Amino acid sequence: MAEANGHRENNGEMLLRRLRRLTTRAGAAEANDRAQLLALLDDVDRVRRELLRECARLDEEMTRAAVRVTAISAYARGAKSIRGPHRGGR
């Protein structure tokens, strides 16, 4: 799973680097070069969609983590109630 998370982090960073390159290209583009502008728009839209997918994936991962924390907390409360209150001595 660590490998998968590393790959996903790299994917997000890769998308942000690609977006930076596209903004640089957009700044250097000629205003009257319709073909280049259309290609840039297409590339920017593609990166935007991929970033939205990545955001949705991260949101889902955060939701799963919150559910796990809730379950662990409930388990810990249940275990504590079975053991009884902790007393200072043995």
C-alpha positions in Angstrom: 0.0 0.0 0.0 2.9 2.4 0.7 4.0 1.9 -2.9 0.5 2.7 -4.2 0.3 5.9 -2.0 3.8 6.9 -3.2 2.6 6.5 -6.8 -0.5 8.5 -6.1 1.5 11.3 -4.5 3.8 11.4 -7.4 0.8 11.5 -9.7 -0.6 14.5 -8.0 2.8 16.3 -8.1 3.2 15.3 -11.7 -0.2 16.9 -12.5 0.8 20.1 -10.7 4.1 20.3 -12.6 2.2 19.7 -15.9 -0.2 22.5 -15.0 2.7 24.9 -14.3 4.3 24.0 -17.6 1.0 24.7 -19.3 0.6 28.1 -17.7 4.1 29.0 -18.9 3.2 27.8 -22.4 0.0 29.8 -22.2 1.9 33.0 -21.2 4.2 32.6 -24.2 1.4 31.7 -26.7 0.6 34.1 -29.5 -2.9 35.5 -29.2 -3.7 35.0 -32.9 -2.5 31.4 -33.0 -5.8 29.7 -32.8 -4.5 26.1 -33.2 -2.0 26.6 -30.4 -4.6 28.2 -28.1 -7.1 25.3 -28.8 -4.4 22.7 -28.0 -3.6 24.6 -24.8 -7.2 24.7 -23.8 -7.5 21.0 -24.4 -4.4 20.2 -22.4 -5.5 22.5 -19.5 -8.9 20.9 -19.5 -7.4 17.4 -19.4 -5.2 18.2 -16.5 -8.1 19.9 -14.7 -10.2 16.7 -15.0 -7.3 14.6 -13.8 -6.9 16.9 -10.8 -10.6 16.7 -10.0 -10.3 12.9 -10.0 -7.4 13.1 -7.7 -9.3 15.4 -5.4 -12.2 13.0 -5.3 -9.9 10.1 -4.6 -8.3 12.0 -1.7 -11.7 13.0 -0.4 -12.8 9.3 -0.4 -9.5 8.3 1.4 -10.1 11.0 4.1 -13.7 9.7 4.6 -12.4 6.1 4.9 -9.8 7.3 7.5 -12.4 9.1 9.5 -14.6 6.0 9.6 -11.6 3.9 10.8 -10.8 6.5 13.5 -14.5 6.3 14.7 -14.4 2.5 14.7 -11.1 2.4 16.6 -12.4 4.9 19.2 -15.6 2.9 19.7 -13.5 -0.3 20.1 -11.2 1.5 22.7 -14.2 2.8 24.6 -15.8 -0.7 24.7 -12.5 -2.3 25.8 -12.1 0.3 28.6 -15.6 -0.3 29.8 -15.0 -4.1 30.0 -11.7 -3.6 32.0 -13.3 -1.2 34.4 -11.9 2.1 35.6 -8.1 2.2 36.0 -6.9 2.3 39.6 -3.6 3.7 40.6 -2.3 0.6 42.5 -2.0 -3.0 41.4 
